[in-house]
Amino acid sequence: MTGDQLRLAGIQLFGERGWQSALATHLGIDRTQIWRYVTTDKVPGPVAAAVECWLKSGPPTASD
């Protein structure tokens, strides 16, 4: 997964506003790390796998 694919997936899952924060919260990481993944185009495998899973099954809920 590229940084741009991560950005597009985040927007699809969580909406245009606040997608980085929502994605980071559900991954259990800091929001600035999402920014790094997008800008450096280096998305770790586990992050890509989680996002791809959410794209297939629907976004995680607050209780997930």
HELIX and SHEET records of a PDB file:
HELIX    1   1 GLY A    3  PHE A   14  1                                  12    
HELIX    2   2 TRP A   19  LEU A   27  1                                   9    
HELIX    3   3 ARG A   31  THR A   40  1                                  10    
HELIX    4   4 GLY A   45  SER A   57  1                                  13    
END                                                                             
